[in-house]
Amino acid sequence: MKIFNYGRALLVATLALTLISSAEAHFLWLKISTPENAKNASAHVYFAESPEPDDPALLKQLGEVTVHAVHTEENVTQTKLKLGEDSLTANVSDEDALYLLEHTYGTFTRGESTMLLNYRCKTGPSQGHDAWKRDTKELLDLDLVPMRKEDKIQVQVFWKGKPASGIQVVAVNPSYEDQELETDQHGMVSITGTEHGLYTFRARVVDETAGKYQENDYESARYYTTLTLPVANNSGKTIAGKLLPAIPQPVSSLGAAVISNDLYTYGGAKGAAHSYDNESQGNQLWKLNLSKPGGWESIAEGPRLQGLAMVAHDGKLYRVGGFTAKNNVGDDHELWPQSDFASFDPKTGQWTDLPALPEPRSSHDAAIIGDILYVVGGWSMQGPDNTT
């Protein structure tokens, strides 16, 4: 299986020298994003020094570009990109796929030397996702394969299917700190990967073999591949991209907070949208150990609530307000906000009632600054009437 090259048209003589120089200094980058409230994710290709918008005029010089989605090693689909305001873009339906492209930019001459520019780029889900195990060495002649080893991110460089030693790699972490590296005898480079965010890698191979491209002779070919790698960490250990245990029951409008490596959730609505009754409101406190996410554990119960806030402070959980549906299934809604305020101590496994809120409320927010708890906004629904 081989990806087809979609080369750009021959650079015409009137193309500005500055544009040609920019082409060599810039690289193709591929990034997947999911805008808020969007049904599908979008693939964006940038022609820049990093995976961010740059001069839109450069995008027009690329011609036709096709992105390839590697769903499995046997299932690869293609989507043509369209010119957007600041990127080449296309809707994509599989956020668990690897995305990559090959593109031959064209020839240009510097001094007495004419070279051919070839760009490749690659991205996918968060580091650690099984998608990164898919073999793409037959799809990209210059391929970058990321992997994890303790607190390090390792990238193995393959040139024409084989590990490539002595290859220049530039790595940039989410703090925009860059490192110039060189692959070892196994084609490997390694950087510290304890930050949450987007890491980028760029590799270059110079092939001194002469050739001809669209009637133009060239003395050498330059290949550039970029990799954009999202990384999400918890105390240096990657959890993003791995399928974590599902919440025991599907819920919305729940409270959640983290203490150390433990995630806690409480309450929430288990019924259909905008349909409330007492039996469909949760009253359990669940815990998931994020460092060893074997399964959820029910550790305590309390009042049936949704629309509550929950925060963590000094090793304890604090449950703030929420509302209770007093009606039964099928009856008219009778929704009442609560002023309850309680703390939970994981060491004792017990809830402790604390001074009530000055007024009941639900669907509010809460945060702690220093040792002070702030509660902001929300609703007060006094049964079927007097909603504030």
The 8 nearest C-alpha neighbors of each residue, nearest first, counted from 0:
[[1, 137, 2, 138, 73, 72, 75, 3],
 [2, 0, 138, 3, 137, 139, 4, 140],
 [3, 1, 138, 4, 0, 101, 139, 100],
 [2, 4, 1, 5, 101, 102, 65, 138],
 [5, 3, 6, 102, 101, 2, 103, 100],
 [4, 6, 102, 64, 3, 63, 7, 103],
 [7, 5, 103, 102, 4, 104, 8, 105],
 [8, 6, 62, 104, 61, 105, 103, 9],
 [7, 9, 10, 6, 62, 105, 104, 61],
 [10, 8, 11, 105, 7, 213, 106, 215],
 [11, 9, 8, 12, 14, 105, 106, 107],
 [12, 10, 13, 14, 9, 8, 15, 107],
 [11, 13, 14, 10, 15, 9, 16, 107],
 [12, 14, 11, 15, 10, 16, 18, 19],
 [15, 13, 12, 11, 16, 10, 18, 19],
 [14, 16, 18, 17, 13, 19, 12, 20],
 [15, 17, 19, 18, 20, 14, 21, 13],
 [16, 18, 20, 15, 19, 21, 14, 22],
 [19, 17, 21, 15, 16, 20, 22, 14],
 [20, 18, 22, 16, 21, 17, 15, 23],
 [19, 21, 17, 22, 23, 18, 16, 24],
 [22, 20, 24, 18, 19, 23, 25, 17],
 [23, 21, 19, 25, 20, 24, 18, 26],
 [22, 24, 20, 21, 25, 19, 26, 116],
 [25, 23, 21, 22, 20, 26, 48, 47],
 [26, 24, 47, 48, 22, 23, 21, 46],
 [27, 25, 46, 47, 48, 28, 24, 118],
 [26, 28, 46, 45, 120, 118, 47, 44],
 [29, 27, 45, 50, 44, 120, 225, 26],
 [28, 30, 44, 43, 120, 121, 122, 45],
 [29, 31, 43, 42, 122, 44, 32, 28],
 [32, 30, 42, 41, 43, 40, 29, 33],
 [33, 31, 41, 40, 34, 30, 42, 43],
 [32, 34, 40, 41, 35, 37, 39, 31],
 [35, 33, 37, 32, 36, 40, 41, 39],
 [34, 36, 37, 33, 38, 32, 40, 39],
 [35, 37, 34, 38, 33, 39, 40, 32],
 [38, 36, 34, 35, 39, 33, 40, 41],
 [39, 37, 36, 40, 33, 34, 35, 92],
 [40, 38, 37, 92, 91, 90, 41, 33],
 [39, 41, 33, 91, 32, 90, 92, 31],
 [42, 40, 90, 32, 91, 31, 89, 33],
 [41, 43, 31, 89, 88, 30, 90, 91],
 [44, 42, 88, 30, 87, 29, 86, 31],
 [43, 45, 29, 87, 28, 86, 88, 30],
 [44, 46, 28, 86, 27, 47, 50, 52],
 [47, 45, 27, 26, 25, 58, 28, 57],
 [46, 48, 25, 49, 26, 53, 45, 27],
 [47, 49, 25, 26, 50, 24, 46, 51],
 [48, 50, 47, 51, 28, 26, 45, 199],
 [51, 49, 28, 45, 47, 29, 30, 52],
 [50, 52, 49, 45, 53, 47, 48, 28],
 [53, 51, 85, 45, 86, 47, 50, 54],
 [54, 52, 47, 55, 51, 46, 85, 45],
 [53, 55, 56, 57, 52, 58, 85, 47],
 [56, 54, 57, 58, 85, 53, 59, 84],
 [57, 55, 54, 58, 59, 60, 53, 18],
 [56, 58, 55, 59, 60, 54, 46, 61],
 [59, 57, 60, 55, 56, 61, 46, 86],
 [58, 60, 57, 56, 61, 62, 55, 82],
 [59, 61, 58, 57, 62, 56, 7, 8],
 [62, 60, 59, 58, 7, 63, 104, 64],
 [61, 63, 7, 60, 59, 64, 8, 6],
 [62, 64, 5, 61, 65, 7, 80, 79],
 [65, 63, 80, 79, 5, 62, 66, 102],
 [66, 64, 79, 78, 80, 77, 100, 67],
 [65, 67, 100, 78, 77, 99, 79, 98],
 [68, 66, 77, 99, 98, 76, 100, 69],
 [67, 69, 98, 76, 75, 97, 96, 70],
 [68, 70, 75, 97, 96, 71, 98, 74],
 [71, 69, 96, 74, 75, 68, 97, 72],
 [72, 70, 74, 73, 69, 133, 75, 96],
 [71, 73, 74, 133, 69, 134, 70, 75],
 [72, 74, 71, 75, 70, 69, 0, 133],
 [73, 75, 71, 70, 72, 69, 76, 68],
 [76, 74, 69, 68, 70, 73, 67, 71],
 [77, 75, 68, 67, 74, 69, 78, 70],
 [78, 76, 67, 66, 68, 65, 79, 75],
 [77, 79, 66, 65, 80, 67, 76, 89],
 [80, 78, 65, 64, 66, 81, 77, 89],
 [79, 81, 88, 89, 87, 65, 64, 78],
 [82, 80, 87, 88, 83, 89, 79, 64],
 [81, 83, 87, 86, 88, 80, 84, 58],
 [84, 82, 86, 87, 85, 81, 88, 55],
 [83, 85, 86, 82, 55, 87, 52, 88],
 [84, 86, 52, 55, 83, 53, 87, 45],
 [87, 85, 83, 45, 44, 43, 88, 84],
 [86, 88, 82, 44, 81, 83, 80, 43],
 [87, 89, 43, 80, 81, 42, 86, 83],
 [90, 88, 80, 42, 41, 91, 81, 43],
 [89, 91, 41, 40, 42, 39, 92, 88],
 [92, 90, 40, 41, 93, 39, 89, 42],
 [91, 93, 39, 94, 40, 90, 41, 38],
 [94, 92, 95, 96, 91, 70, 40, 68],
 [93, 95, 96, 92, 124, 40, 91, 123],
 [96, 94, 93, 124, 130, 97, 123, 70],
 [97, 95, 70, 69, 94, 93, 68, 123],
 [96, 98, 123, 69, 68, 122, 130, 99],
 [99, 97, 68, 122, 67, 121, 123, 69],
 [100, 98, 121, 67, 120, 66, 122, 97],
 [99, 101, 66, 119, 120, 67, 65, 102],
 [102, 100, 119, 4, 118, 103, 120, 139],
 [101, 103, 118, 5, 6, 4, 117, 104],
 [104, 102, 117, 6, 105, 118, 116, 7],
 [103, 105, 7, 116, 117, 6, 102, 61],
 [106, 104, 115, 116, 103, 9, 7, 10],
 [107, 105, 115, 114, 116, 113, 108, 217],
 [106, 108, 113, 114, 109, 115, 105, 19],
 [107, 109, 113, 112, 110, 114, 111, 106],
 [108, 110, 112, 111, 113, 107, 114, 20],
 [109, 111, 112, 108, 113, 107, 114, 16],
 [110, 112, 109, 113, 108, 218, 114, 107],
 [111, 113, 109, 108, 110, 114, 218, 217],
 [114, 112, 108, 217, 107, 218, 109, 106],
 [113, 115, 219, 217, 220, 106, 107, 218],
 [114, 116, 106, 220, 105, 221, 217, 219],
 [117, 115, 221, 104, 105, 220, 103, 106],
 [118, 116, 103, 222, 104, 102, 221, 223],
 [119, 117, 223, 102, 222, 224, 101, 103],
 [120, 118, 224, 101, 100, 223, 102, 225],
 [121, 119, 225, 224, 99, 100, 28, 226],
 [120, 122, 99, 226, 98, 29, 225, 227],
 [123, 121, 227, 98, 226, 97, 29, 228],
 [122, 124, 97, 98, 96, 125, 228, 95],
 [125, 123, 95, 128, 126, 94, 240, 229],
 [126, 124, 229, 240, 230, 239, 128, 127],
 [125, 127, 230, 128, 229, 228, 240, 124],
 [126, 128, 240, 125, 129, 241, 237, 239],
 [129, 127, 240, 130, 241, 126, 125, 131],
 [128, 130, 131, 132, 127, 240, 241, 133],
 [129, 131, 128, 132, 133, 96, 97, 95],
 [130, 132, 129, 133, 128, 145, 127, 97],
 [131, 133, 130, 129, 134, 128, 144, 146],
 [134, 132, 131, 130, 72, 135, 71, 129],
 [133, 135, 136, 132, 72, 137, 131, 138],
 [136, 134, 138, 137, 133, 139, 142, 72],
 [137, 135, 160, 138, 139, 134, 142, 140],
 [138, 136, 135, 139, 160, 1, 0, 140],
 [137, 139, 135, 1, 136, 2, 140, 0],
 [140, 138, 142, 141, 136, 137, 135, 101],
 [139, 141, 159, 158, 142, 138, 136, 160],
 [142, 140, 158, 139, 157, 224, 159, 143],
 [141, 143, 157, 139, 156, 136, 140, 144],
 [144, 142, 156, 155, 154, 157, 145, 226],
 [143, 145, 155, 154, 142, 156, 146, 131],
 [146, 144, 154, 153, 155, 143, 152, 131],
 [145, 147, 153, 152, 154, 144, 148, 127],
 [146, 148, 152, 153, 151, 149, 127, 145],
 [147, 149, 151, 150, 152, 146, 153, 189],
 [148, 150, 151, 147, 236, 235, 152, 192],
 [151, 149, 192, 235, 193, 191, 148, 236],
 [152, 150, 191, 192, 148, 149, 190, 147],
 [151, 153, 147, 192, 190, 189, 146, 191],
 [152, 154, 189, 146, 145, 188, 147, 151],
 [155, 153, 145, 144, 188, 187, 146, 143],
 [154, 156, 187, 144, 186, 143, 145, 188],
 [155, 157, 143, 186, 163, 142, 162, 187],
 [158, 156, 162, 161, 142, 163, 160, 141],
 [157, 159, 141, 160, 161, 140, 163, 162],
 [158, 160, 140, 161, 141, 157, 136, 137],
 [159, 161, 136, 158, 157, 137, 140, 162],
 [162, 160, 157, 158, 159, 163, 136, 156],
 [163, 161, 157, 186, 185, 156, 158, 164],
 [164, 162, 186, 157, 158, 156, 161, 166],
 [165, 163, 186, 184, 182, 183, 166, 185],
 [164, 166, 182, 181, 183, 167, 163, 184],
 [167, 165, 182, 181, 164, 168, 163, 203],
 [166, 168, 181, 202, 180, 203, 165, 169],
 [169, 167, 202, 180, 201, 181, 179, 166],
 [168, 170, 179, 201, 200, 178, 180, 202],
 [171, 169, 200, 178, 177, 199, 168, 201],
 [172, 170, 177, 199, 176, 175, 198, 178],
 [171, 173, 198, 175, 174, 176, 177, 170],
 [174, 172, 196, 197, 175, 198, 194, 171],
 [173, 175, 172, 176, 171, 194, 196, 177],
 [176, 174, 172, 173, 171, 177, 198, 170],
 [177, 175, 171, 174, 172, 178, 173, 170],
 [178, 176, 171, 170, 175, 172, 169, 179],
 [177, 179, 170, 169, 180, 171, 176, 168],
 [180, 178, 169, 168, 170, 177, 181, 167],
 [181, 179, 168, 167, 169, 178, 188, 182],
 [182, 180, 167, 166, 165, 168, 183, 188],
 [181, 183, 186, 187, 164, 165, 188, 166],
 [182, 184, 164, 186, 185, 187, 165, 181],
 [185, 183, 164, 186, 182, 163, 187, 165],
 [186, 184, 183, 187, 162, 164, 163, 182],
 [185, 187, 163, 164, 162, 182, 156, 183],
 [188, 186, 155, 182, 183, 185, 154, 156],
 [187, 189, 182, 154, 153, 155, 181, 180],
 [188, 190, 153, 152, 151, 154, 187, 191],
 [191, 189, 152, 151, 192, 153, 188, 170],
 [190, 192, 151, 150, 193, 152, 189, 194],
 [193, 191, 151, 152, 150, 194, 190, 235],
 [192, 194, 235, 150, 191, 232, 195, 234],
 [195, 193, 192, 196, 232, 173, 235, 231],
 [194, 196, 231, 232, 230, 193, 173, 197],
 [197, 195, 173, 230, 229, 231, 194, 198],
 [196, 198, 229, 173, 228, 230, 199, 227],
 [199, 197, 172, 228, 173, 171, 227, 229],
 [198, 200, 227, 171, 226, 170, 228, 197],
 [199, 201, 170, 226, 169, 225, 171, 168],
 [200, 202, 225, 169, 168, 224, 226, 170],
 [201, 203, 168, 224, 223, 167, 225, 169],
 [204, 202, 223, 222, 167, 224, 205, 166],
 [203, 205, 222, 221, 206, 223, 166, 202],
 [204, 206, 221, 220, 207, 222, 203, 219],
 [207, 205, 220, 208, 219, 221, 204, 222],
 [206, 208, 219, 205, 209, 220, 218, 221],
 [207, 209, 219, 206, 218, 210, 220, 217],
 [210, 208, 218, 219, 217, 207, 211, 216],
 [209, 211, 217, 216, 218, 208, 212, 219],
 [210, 212, 216, 215, 217, 214, 213, 209],
 [211, 213, 215, 214, 216, 210, 106, 105],
 [212, 214, 215, 211, 9, 8, 216, 105],
 [213, 215, 212, 211, 216, 9, 217, 210],
 [216, 214, 212, 211, 213, 217, 106, 210],
 [217, 215, 211, 210, 212, 214, 218, 113],
 [216, 218, 113, 114, 210, 209, 219, 211],
 [217, 219, 209, 113, 114, 208, 210, 207],
 [220, 218, 207, 114, 209, 208, 206, 217],
 [221, 219, 115, 206, 114, 205, 116, 207],
 [222, 220, 205, 116, 204, 117, 115, 206],
 [221, 223, 117, 204, 203, 118, 205, 116],
 [222, 224, 203, 118, 202, 119, 117, 221],
 [225, 223, 119, 120, 202, 201, 118, 141],
 [226, 224, 201, 120, 200, 28, 121, 119],
 [225, 227, 121, 200, 199, 122, 120, 228],
 [228, 226, 199, 122, 198, 121, 30, 200],
 [227, 229, 198, 197, 199, 122, 226, 230],
 [230, 228, 197, 125, 196, 126, 198, 227],
 [229, 231, 126, 196, 125, 195, 197, 228],
 [232, 230, 195, 239, 237, 196, 238, 229],
 [233, 231, 237, 236, 235, 195, 234, 238],
 [232, 234, 236, 235, 237, 238, 231, 290],
 [235, 233, 236, 232, 193, 237, 260, 290],
 [234, 236, 193, 233, 232, 150, 237, 192],
 [237, 235, 233, 232, 234, 238, 150, 149],
 [236, 238, 232, 239, 231, 233, 235, 127],
 [237, 239, 241, 232, 236, 240, 231, 233],
 [240, 238, 231, 241, 237, 125, 127, 126],
 [239, 241, 128, 125, 127, 238, 126, 242],
 [242, 240, 239, 128, 238, 243, 127, 129],
 [241, 243, 240, 244, 239, 128, 245, 238],
 [242, 244, 241, 245, 292, 238, 293, 294],
 [245, 243, 294, 246, 242, 292, 293, 295],
 [246, 244, 247, 243, 248, 295, 294, 242],
 [245, 247, 248, 249, 244, 295, 250, 285],
 [248, 246, 245, 249, 295, 244, 285, 250],
 [247, 249, 246, 250, 269, 245, 281, 268],
 [250, 248, 269, 246, 247, 251, 268, 245],
 [251, 249, 269, 268, 267, 248, 253, 252],
 [250, 252, 268, 267, 253, 269, 249, 305],
 [253, 251, 306, 267, 305, 268, 254, 250],
 [254, 252, 267, 266, 251, 305, 265, 306],
 [253, 255, 309, 265, 308, 264, 307, 266],
 [254, 256, 264, 263, 309, 265, 253, 257],
 [255, 257, 310, 263, 311, 262, 309, 264],
 [256, 258, 262, 261, 263, 259, 311, 260],
 [259, 257, 261, 260, 314, 311, 262, 256],
 [258, 260, 261, 257, 314, 262, 289, 288],
 [261, 259, 289, 288, 290, 258, 262, 257],
 [262, 260, 288, 258, 287, 257, 259, 289],
 [261, 263, 257, 287, 286, 256, 288, 258],
 [264, 262, 286, 256, 255, 285, 257, 261],
 [265, 263, 255, 285, 254, 284, 286, 256],
 [264, 266, 284, 254, 283, 253, 255, 285],
 [267, 265, 281, 282, 253, 304, 305, 283],
 [266, 268, 253, 305, 252, 281, 251, 250],
 [267, 269, 280, 250, 251, 270, 279, 305],
 [268, 270, 250, 279, 280, 249, 267, 251],
 [271, 269, 279, 268, 274, 275, 272, 280],
 [270, 272, 274, 273, 269, 275, 268, 279],
 [271, 273, 274, 270, 275, 268, 269, 251],
 [274, 272, 271, 275, 270, 268, 332, 276],
 [275, 273, 271, 272, 270, 276, 332, 329],
 [276, 274, 324, 273, 270, 332, 279, 277],
 [277, 275, 324, 327, 328, 326, 279, 278],
 [276, 278, 324, 279, 280, 325, 327, 326],
 [277, 279, 276, 280, 327, 328, 281, 303],
 [280, 278, 269, 270, 277, 276, 268, 281],
 [281, 279, 268, 303, 277, 278, 267, 304],
 [280, 282, 266, 267, 303, 283, 304, 268],
 [281, 283, 303, 266, 301, 302, 300, 304],
 [284, 282, 300, 265, 281, 299, 266, 285],
 [283, 285, 265, 299, 264, 300, 298, 297],
 [284, 286, 297, 264, 296, 263, 298, 283],
 [285, 287, 263, 296, 295, 262, 261, 297],
 [288, 286, 295, 262, 261, 289, 292, 294],
 [287, 289, 261, 292, 291, 290, 260, 262],
 [290, 288, 292, 260, 291, 261, 287, 262],
 [289, 291, 288, 260, 292, 236, 261, 233],
 [292, 290, 289, 288, 293, 287, 294, 260],
 [293, 291, 289, 288, 294, 290, 287, 243],
 [292, 294, 291, 244, 295, 288, 287, 243],
 [295, 293, 292, 244, 287, 296, 288, 245],
 [294, 296, 287, 286, 285, 297, 246, 247],
 [295, 297, 286, 285, 298, 287, 294, 284],
 [298, 296, 285, 284, 299, 286, 283, 295],
 [297, 299, 284, 285, 296, 348, 286, 300],
 [300, 298, 284, 283, 297, 348, 301, 349],
 [301, 299, 283, 282, 284, 302, 298, 297],
 [300, 302, 282, 283, 303, 299, 284, 350],
 [303, 301, 282, 304, 300, 281, 266, 323],
 [302, 304, 282, 281, 280, 323, 266, 301],
 [305, 303, 323, 266, 322, 321, 280, 302],
 [304, 306, 267, 307, 321, 252, 266, 322],
 [305, 307, 362, 321, 252, 361, 322, 253],
 [321, 308, 306, 320, 305, 254, 361, 319],
 [309, 307, 319, 254, 364, 318, 365, 363],
 [308, 310, 318, 254, 317, 255, 319, 256],
 [311, 309, 317, 256, 316, 366, 312, 308],
 [312, 310, 316, 315, 256, 317, 258, 257],
 [311, 313, 315, 314, 316, 310, 367, 317],
 [314, 312, 315, 311, 316, 258, 370, 344],
 [313, 315, 312, 258, 311, 316, 344, 345],
 [316, 314, 344, 312, 311, 343, 313, 342],
 [315, 317, 311, 343, 342, 310, 312, 318],
 [316, 318, 342, 310, 309, 341, 311, 319],
 [319, 317, 309, 341, 340, 308, 342, 316],
 [318, 320, 340, 308, 307, 309, 339, 317],
 [321, 319, 338, 337, 339, 307, 360, 361],
 [307, 322, 320, 361, 306, 305, 337, 304],
 [321, 323, 336, 335, 337, 304, 361, 305],
 [324, 322, 304, 335, 334, 325, 303, 336],
 [323, 325, 334, 277, 276, 326, 333, 275],
 [324, 326, 333, 277, 323, 334, 276, 327],
 [327, 325, 276, 333, 324, 332, 330, 277],
 [328, 326, 276, 330, 277, 329, 325, 278],
 [327, 329, 276, 330, 326, 278, 277, 275],
 [328, 330, 327, 331, 276, 326, 332, 274],
 [331, 329, 327, 328, 326, 332, 276, 333],
 [332, 330, 333, 326, 329, 327, 383, 328],
 [331, 333, 326, 334, 330, 275, 383, 324],
 [334, 332, 382, 326, 325, 383, 324, 331],
 [333, 335, 324, 382, 323, 332, 380, 325],
 [334, 336, 322, 381, 382, 323, 380, 324],
 [337, 335, 322, 360, 359, 361, 379, 321],
 [336, 338, 359, 320, 322, 321, 339, 360],
 [337, 339, 359, 356, 320, 355, 358, 340],
 [340, 338, 320, 355, 337, 319, 341, 356],
 [339, 341, 319, 355, 353, 318, 320, 352],
 [342, 340, 352, 353, 318, 351, 317, 350],
 [341, 343, 317, 351, 316, 350, 318, 315],
 [344, 342, 350, 316, 315, 349, 345, 351],
 [343, 345, 315, 346, 347, 348, 349, 342],
 [346, 344, 348, 347, 343, 315, 349, 314],
 [345, 347, 344, 348, 349, 343, 315, 314],
 [348, 346, 349, 345, 344, 343, 350, 351],
 [349, 347, 345, 344, 346, 299, 343, 298],
 [350, 348, 347, 343, 344, 351, 345, 299],
 [349, 351, 343, 342, 341, 352, 344, 348],
 [350, 352, 342, 341, 343, 353, 349, 344],
 [353, 351, 341, 340, 342, 350, 354, 339],
 [352, 354, 341, 340, 355, 351, 342, 339],
 [355, 353, 340, 356, 352, 339, 341, 357],
 [356, 354, 339, 340, 338, 353, 357, 358],
 [355, 357, 338, 358, 359, 339, 340, 354],
 [358, 356, 355, 359, 338, 354, 360, 339],
 [359, 357, 356, 338, 360, 355, 337, 379],
 [360, 358, 338, 337, 336, 356, 379, 320],
 [359, 361, 379, 336, 378, 377, 320, 337],
 [360, 362, 321, 306, 378, 377, 363, 322],
 [363, 361, 306, 377, 307, 378, 321, 364],
 [364, 362, 377, 376, 361, 375, 308, 365],
 [363, 365, 375, 374, 308, 376, 362, 366],
 [364, 366, 374, 373, 308, 375, 363, 372],
 [367, 365, 373, 372, 368, 310, 374, 364],
 [366, 368, 372, 371, 373, 369, 370, 365],
 [369, 367, 371, 370, 372, 366, 373, 312],
 [368, 370, 371, 367, 372, 312, 366, 313],
 [369, 371, 368, 367, 372, 312, 313, 373],
 [370, 372, 368, 367, 369, 373, 366, 312],
 [373, 371, 367, 366, 368, 374, 370, 365],
 [372, 374, 366, 365, 367, 371, 375, 368],
 [375, 373, 365, 364, 372, 366, 363, 376],
 [376, 374, 364, 363, 365, 373, 377, 366],
 [377, 375, 363, 364, 374, 378, 362, 360],
 [376, 378, 363, 362, 361, 360, 375, 379],
 [379, 377, 361, 360, 387, 362, 380, 363],
 [378, 380, 360, 387, 386, 336, 381, 359],
 [381, 379, 386, 335, 382, 336, 378, 334],
 [382, 380, 335, 385, 384, 386, 379, 383],
 [381, 383, 333, 334, 335, 384, 380, 332],
 [382, 384, 333, 381, 332, 334, 385, 380],
 [385, 383, 382, 381, 386, 380, 333, 387],
 [384, 386, 381, 387, 380, 383, 382, 379],
 [387, 385, 380, 379, 384, 381, 378, 383],
 [386, 379, 378, 385, 380, 381, 377, 360]]
